[in-house]
């Protein structure tokens, strides 16, 4: 600086306040010009302090911006930036030995503190005016101050990295710098709080406020780990300004940055709480509420609650500007929920800490949901059809949907329609109905269902709250939702229930069945009738034995119990048991659920139809092609006999006659050859197990021969399970001495074979059946003879004594369940994608039809018919050959007419061959 300029400054500093006031107009422009031209930091700071200390107090509020702030603040900030750059350039050589550089850097930091002090002086001066300042009068002050604050806080935050182990040489000055910046920001925010803009504010004024808000947002991201109070107060002011000028700034704010920053701060505070809680638990300090660790946890929890509530408030006010960020809100909800029980990835925390954290983070999520429920983009994210979730977010998604379901009861009609109906038009973003999404979410939680995870149950008056399974929890919430569901959405509910029952996961189907039964019971008797007729129609529409038929059957079995007697009779009329095509319906019905009149009608019709099917088969020459009809009747007959305990009842006696005639026709060799007869055998064994006390001993022997035949080869597990059921039932009867040599050895042999089966399912059922047989039988020799193998004997003894061979640890079991889940999902997908089940999808279409779809009989191809008849003829001829050659353990000579009949058969074969060539 020139000697002249220096002398001017030396003169001015000698002036009194009155002289400064008098010469303000003439001297201030010279000083601002000198300040602008100054090159050295010392000159710059000296001039700046002269202006703010001696002349600023005499400048009126209207002249502040044009005569002072706009002229001095730009150069002041530029100087501050150059100081910061100089520190970064020089700090690499800093050491305790390099005293010159250390002194230089300390001088620069002190100069920076002086600049901040000058800015604080400006803020304090504006605050001395009684009237609230107009924003135009100080428009450059907030912007430049916030730039300085940002750089200062950033430097303090990065000080450990910047000074790299030499922080102690300047730590005192950095601490002072931070305090000066803290004081400056506090004063600025207090000043801005006094300012008010009306709806007629200029674009420039609005721009200043928007800049202030965005600058504070940047500062918040910097100071998050520096000072909790400063961080919280800055956020409070930011949100307060956003709401204060909402109508002016809402179209200019970076809503995504603000909401994302709030979410990030919420998650950071939340995870910090989790880490602190883990440390407290490991240190055993959960009871030491006055310990530093516990107090730090409480502070973090308080910040977590603050950010959660602030985010909810911000979303409430600006929700329609946040629609693009609904995916972020969804992920935030999932991340929070995943860290609380019953999520399997949630940490195990002491109850007091868990409750405090729940109040800080989990409870505000409910409030957040209330704000975003009306937003279509949020519904589209949560209800998207092919939602991709990480493994840890599958249960949280299910619980989130349950939470949403519970909050819909208080929502207006347009929100209910958004969530309940799903997408209606092709131009909409596809979304599932909420009920369908919830069933899909429940289906994903295979591992959690198997563990099982537990949730707090509903509080009941006079009873302690208990923990319940996920199935129980979801079922209760679904039923509560159905109870409050407006009637207009019942068609959607019915379609979702049908879809859930018809999908492959059995436990999801059972959940849907639970909800469906509640719906029928909660509604009118007419609604129950409507549902039962619909389900019966779906059962009838299933053209093969499949998982859909099984699920529907379980549901129908339960629903019939809920019908009135008159409506049960209407079901009988609509689906007459006397018609073969209706038998698939009645084989699923427990007849004890029916009124006496309806039960008698069903029993009479089914027994009559069974007898007719048997008679037709007999009159038709016992052809294999008609066995399917016999099996269908036998399956329904099984439902009849299961409902009776007294052997004297007429229907039991009628059923005995039918199965006795069938057992007489059963040939072990044919059972071994023809799959359709193995199905007949399975049904006969199940019926015979119920009627065992009425069966003749010759029939029992025949049954054992047939079972021995199928056990000796690979066959369906269902057949072997039916065989075990029959073998177990034989413990109820006494075999007379003249039959014991024929029956008991075979019984022992069969038990021995089945007890040693390698299939875990069959082995377990065999153990159960054998133990029940052993408890009630009079023939104790069967027990010892069945256990001739030492290994088998050991397994039975272990089962009876409830010995566990190996205890699976929790982690191993969890890993096994996760592997199981993959296999189960693949299996279910293959079932649903199997082309053999494609015909069963007609059941879903039957929902919208007023009449049941007709059941079409399976049409055999010509090749299949030829093959079946040839196999039958070949089997019969081989049996005849064995008799003629004496290989069948018989001494009876062939009859005289055999030769002539063989000649007739030869002639018939010749005619068949001739007819084939001529066609």
C-alpha positions, 0 to 999 in steps of 0.5 A: 500500500502506498505511503499516502494510503497508509497515512489516510488510514493512520489518520482515520483511526484517530477519529472519534465516532462523531467525526466518522459520522460526519465524514461518512459520505466522503471517506467511506467510498475511499475506504471501500476503494482501498479495500478493493485494491488492497493486495496484502491480507494485513491491509485488507483486514485493517481496512475491513476492521476500520470500516466495520468498527468505525463507519458501519455503526453510522450507516442506516439500514436502507444504505447498508447494502449499496454503500457497504456490503455489496462493496466489501463482502465480495473482496472479503470472501475472496481473501478468505478463500485465498487464505484457505488455499494458502494453508492447503498449499503450505501444510505439507511441510508443517512440523514442530521443527519448521517454526517459520511455517508453523508461525505462518499457518497460525497467522493465517488462521488468526487472520481468518478468525478476524474476517469471521469476526468482521462478518459477525460485527456486520450481523450484530449491527443489522440486529441493532435496528428495532425494525426487522430489516428488509431482505433487499437491505442485506441481500448479499450478507447471508450469501457471503457469510454462508460461503465463509461458514461452509469453507470454515466447517469443511476445513475443521471437519477435514483437519485431521487429514489436512494437518496429518498428525501435526494437528496439535500445532494449530489445534487451539486456533482451529478450535477458536475458528470453529467457535467464531464460525458457530457464533457467526452462524447463530447470529445470522440465523437469528437475523434471518428469522426476523425477516419476513417476505409477503406473497409479493416478494420479488424474484431476487428476494425469493432467490436469496431465500432459496440460496440460503436454504440450499447453502444451509443444506450443504453446511448440514452435510458437513457438520453432521459429525462435528457438533450435534446441537449445531447440526440439529439447530441448522436443520430446524432453521432450514425446515422452518424457512422452507415452511415459512416461505412455502408458497414462494420457494416450493417450486425452487427448492431441491426437494430430493436433496433435502429429503434424501439428506434427512433420510441419510441423517436418520439412518446414520443416527439410527445405525449409530444407536445400534452400534452404541446399544451393542457396545452397552450390551457387551459391556453389561451397562444396560442398567447403568443409565448414568454411564457415558455410553448410555447418555451418548446412546440417548443423545443419538436416539434423540437425534434419530427421533428428530430426523425422523419427525423432521422428515415426516413433517417435510413430506407432509408439507411438500409431498406432491413435490416428492413423488419422484423419491417414493422409491427412497422412502420405500427403501428407508422403511425397509431398512428401519424395519429390518433392524427390529425384531422379528427380522432375523438380521436384527441385532438382539438388544436389551429391552430398554434400549430396544424400546427407546430405539423403537420410539425414535425410529420405528414409530415415526415410520407409521407417521411417514406412511400416513403421509405417503399413502395418498401418493400414487408413485409410492403405491406403484413402488410398494405394489409393483408386480416384479418387486426385487428385494434383498433377502433381508428385506423380504420380511420387512416388505411383508410387515410394511404391507401389513402396516399399510393395511392397518392404516387404510381404515382411516383413509378417504375413498380415493386412497382406498381405491389406489391401494385395494384395486391395483392398476386398472388400465394398460397405460397405468404403471402396473401395480398389484391389489394390496391383498395380492401383494400381501399374500405374495409377500407372505409367500416370500417369507418361507424361512421366517415361517419355518423358524418361526419368528414371533411378533407381539399378539393383539392385546386381549382384555384380561389376558397378557400379551403373547407372542404369535407366529407370522401366520397368526399376525398377518391373519389377524390383520387381514381379518381386521381389514376385511371387517372394515372393508367397504362392500365395493372392494369385495370382488377384488378381495375374492379374486385375491383370495382365489389367486392365493388359494390356487398358487403352489405354496401351501401355507400361503393357501392356508392363510388365504383359507383362514381369511376366506373362512373369516370373510364367510363367517363375518358376512351374511349367510348368503355371502357364505353360500355364494363363496361355497358355491364358488369354491365347489365350482372351482373344485369341479373345474380342476380336471386332474389331481393337483395342488389347486384341487388339494388347496380348494378341498381344504377350504371347502371342507372348512367352509361347509361347517359355516353354512346354514342347513338350508344352504347345505341342502342348496349345495346338495341340489346344485352339485348332486352327489348322484352325478359322477362329475360332482364327486370331486366336490363331495370327496372333500366334504366332512359329512359330519359338518352337514345337517342330518337331512343333507348328510343322509342325502349325500351318503345315500347318493354316493353309496348308490353311485359307488355300487352302480360304478362297481356293477357297471364294471362287473357287467362290462367284464371288469375292463381296465378302461372303466377302473377310473370311474370305480376309483372316483366313486371309491374316493367319495366313498372314503369321505362317507365312511370317515364320518361314521364310527358305528359298524352297524350303521347302514351306510357302513354295511353298504360300503363293506359290500362294495369294498369286499367285492373290490378286494376279491377282484384285486390281483397282486400281479395286475396291481404290479403291472397297472398304475390305475389299479395301484390307485384302486389299491391305495383307496381300498387300503384307506377305506379298509383301515377305517372299516377294519373291524368289519373286514373278513380275514380272507380280505385282510390276507388278500390286502396284505398280498397286494401290499407285499407286491407293491412294497417289493418295487418302487411305487408312489409314497401315497400308496405306501402311506395308505399301506401303513395306515392299514397295517396300523389299523390291524392292531385293533383286531384279533386274528383267529389262530387258524389264520395267524400263520397266514397273516401275522408273518406277512404283517411282520415282514411288511412292517420290517421293510417299511421301518427300514425305508430310506425315505425320511417321510416314510420312515417317520410315518412307519415309526408312528404307525408301528408304535400305535400298532404296538400299543393296541395289538394282542399279537405281541409276536408281530412286534418282535418279529418286525424288529429282527434287524438290530438297526431297525430295533434301535431306531424304534427304541429311540423313537419311543424314548424320544431320543434326539440323535443330534441337536442342530444349532441355531445357525446351522438350522437357519442356513439349512432353512435358507437352502430349503427355501431355494429348493421349495421356491424352485419346486413351486415355480415348476408346479405353476409353470408345468404344462400338465397343470395348464388345464387347471388354470380353467379354475381361475376363469371359473370365478367370473362364470355363473355356471361351473365349467363342465368337466371333460373326460381325458381322451386317450389316443389310439396308441394308448388304447392299443397299448393298454389292451395288449398289456392286459391280454399279455398279462392274462396269457402269462398267468395262464401259461404259469398254470399250464406249466405247473409253475403256480404251485397247483396240482389241479390239471388243466380243464378239457375245454382249455384247448378249444378256447385257445383255438378260439383265441388264436382265431381271434388274433388272426382276425385282428391282424387281418383287420389291421392290414385291410385298414 
